[in-house]
Amino acid sequence: MADALESAVSTVLNTLYGWDGPVELQETRKDFEGDATLVVFPFLKLSRKSPADTAREVGEALLAATPLVVRYNAVQGFLNLVLSSEQIQARFDAIRTAEAWGTASVDPAAPAAMVEFSSPNTNKPLHLGHVRNILLGHSVSRILEASGRKVVQVQIINDRGVHICKSMWAWQQFGGGITPESAGKKGDHLVGDFYVRFDQEYRGQVRELMAQGLDEEAAKAQAPCMRAVQEMLRAWEAGDTEVRHLWATMNSWVYDGFNETYRRLGVHFDRNYYESETYVLGKHDIEEGLARGVFYRRDDGSVWIDLREEGLDEKLVLRRDGTSVYMTQDIGTAIQRFADFSIDRLTYVVGNEQDYHFKVLFLILKKLGYAWADQLYHLSYGMVDLPSGKMKSREGTVVDADDLLHEMEATARSLSEELGKTEGLGEAEKAKLYQVLGHGALKYFILKVDPRKRMVFNPEESIDFNGHTGPFIQYSHARIKSILRKAEGRPAAWSWAEVSVDERSKELIQTLDRFPEAVQQAARTYSPAVVAQFAYDLAKAFNSFYQANPILNAETEALVGFRLELCATTASALRSALDLLGIEAPERM
């Protein structure tokens, strides 16, 4: 309906004034009559009339041009348009009879879109920063699929390097053979403890060396634990059996821990890539590019690319000893993924501190001649802070993802019991509800923020049954389901001849009508915040409708039937929108 109205307005503006630019309609302010408002100030140079006269001229032309508009009012430079009841009715008929309202069908023969997200290190558990990454990647994947795309979800696990060896060395020195089973602890948490333990030992050794007269830089380089870790990495790269066995064992502990957290978050991956395998990729591609003049070799033997003409700088792609840098691996991994899957788009969900890296990566792949390089996208998101400030992994001051989920469930329990939201539920139902509400609060609080913005996560603010929160939307869904259960077995036949659409029902139908465009806009902009805002707007519109209209006690049975169907359609849309955010919609509260 909104698209049809914008098209009609665009045609009228072109006919009257030759306007061929974009047309944007706004929601009419509550103190004026109207369903949509056109701001006419951009057209005054073409109309050569006052704002009020221009608004009236456009309004009269719309009345003559389209049955969508039945009347208008002009307030200065604002043209408020009132839509016809017949058009509202027709749109609701289309919505309620659609099989999958709001989503598009997927062509199984078309290439897929790949989304890379999470990509953790195997030296510590997932934390709040990972949670934003994971929730964004998973929700974007669901939204792309709802927009009509097949989707492949992947992660690259950073399972090699000095940081991994730090945990290994600390376990050897201080672990005493401890395992996740003997410790009664998740494997990723156990390994993370030893990463923190290494840092404590390292800091102590650096202080001791500095007390002996070394400057800080020399002390850091000569600390015995750091030298031991570097030697361990060299042994790993040489294929040392003992080191490799310890590495595989500790990584397996971490993978088990990661997978448990992923299950709690409702996330899965179609393919895991491992840096221990991908770090050898890219060298052949660099050599080929070198032969074609894309790269150049310096006197010391290192290989570079000059991107100064593109406004960047010179970038190292192979060290002088022939070893890879991260850019080398990323070049090779991107090429490998397009070989592994039938995809035509690849999205990287990575924090904005890597903006420059991805600009360089995409430009290099384009210079290497890959046509799909234009379909690479970096979903650059802002960091997550706490009210107390930044998190620090090495110092063990991060917010652990598992602890956060436990805290959210506990907060949901406390607030639900305080507000009496669990009356009549059994203990198992209550436990499930606390999980659904707690996780929903966390997910919604993070996803409602535009990904590109830095954000502060406050657990207490995220759980509120009356605010701009996940629980408010979840409660709206549960309220509708309660109404529908009470109406079970009641005749619900109705026709438009028996029913008139009141103002609140009209607003609810218009909000429902925005669902498909919200999905498509979210897919275009890679922003789950668009869907989150739609879900909130729909829940608000329903609650306004609910407060203004009796449903089971409506004046006529036909009106009862209409309002019940409007409730059922709203519940379906709320459930679908929440599902795109990875949030469950509870049946009872």
Number of C-alpha atoms within 10 A of each C-alpha: 15 13 11 11 19 17 13 19 22 19 16 22 23 13 12 14 15 14 17 11 10 7 14 12 18 12 12 18 12 8 6 11 15 19 22 20 22 22 18 20 16 13 17 16 10 13 21 11 13 15 22 17 18 22 27 21 18 21 24 14 16 23 15 11 14 14 14 20 22 16 16 23 18 20 15 16 19 20 26 27 26 18 20 14 16 14 14 19 16 11 16 21 11 12 20 16 10 11 9 14 18 21 22 16 12 16 11 10 8 13 15 22 21 26 24 26 24 25 21 17 19 26 28 27 27 26 18 22 19 21 23 24 25 24 24 28 27 26 26 25 28 22 29 26 22 23 23 18 22 21 23 19 21 21 22 19 18 19 23 21 18 17 19 23 27 26 27 25 22 21 23 13 13 12 14 8 9 13 18 17 10 8 10 10 13 22 24 26 21 25 30 23 19 23 26 21 20 26 20 13 15 19 14 13 19 24 16 14 17 16 12 10 10 15 13 14 10 13 21 20 12 15 19 15 22 22 13 14 22 17 14 21 22 15 15 20 14 11 12 13 11 10 20 16 13 17 19 12 13 22 22 15 20 27 17 14 23 23 14 15 20 19 10 13 21 14 16 14 15 10 12 13 17 15 21 14 12 19 21 15 20 25 20 12 16 24 16 14 18 17 11 11 12 17 22 20 15 10 8 9 13 16 20 19 21 15 14 10 7 9 6 12 12 11 17 20 24 23 15 15 9 12 13 19 15 14 20 24 20 21 22 20 21 19 18 14 15 15 10 9 13 15 19 17 18 24 20 19 26 23 21 19 11 12 14 10 15 19 13 19 18 22 14 22 21 15 14 20 11 12 11 16 21 14 13 19 17 21 25 20 22 20 20 21 17 15 10 8 9 12 17 10 16 16 12 16 11 17 18 19 20 23 12 18 19 15 15 25 23 16 21 26 20 12 15 21 14 10 10 10 17 18 12 11 13 9 10 8 14 20 14 13 25 23 22 21 29 26 28 29 30 27 25 26 23 25 24 22 18 17 25 14 13 15 19 16 16 15 17 11 13 24 27 16 20 13 13 21 22 33 26 20 29 29 21 26 27 18 19 23 20 14 15 19 10 10 16 9 8 12 11 16 12 17 11 12 7 11 16 14 17 12 12 18 23 20 19 23 23 19 19 26 20 16 23 17 18 24 26 21 17 21 23 12 14 25 23 33 23 21 28 28 18 24 27 23 17 27 25 19 21 26 17 15 22 17 10 13 15 13 22 18 10 14 10 14 19 19 24 23 22 24 24 19 18 22 24 18 20 24 25 18 23 24 19 23 28 25 15 23 26 22 24 21 26 20 16 20 22
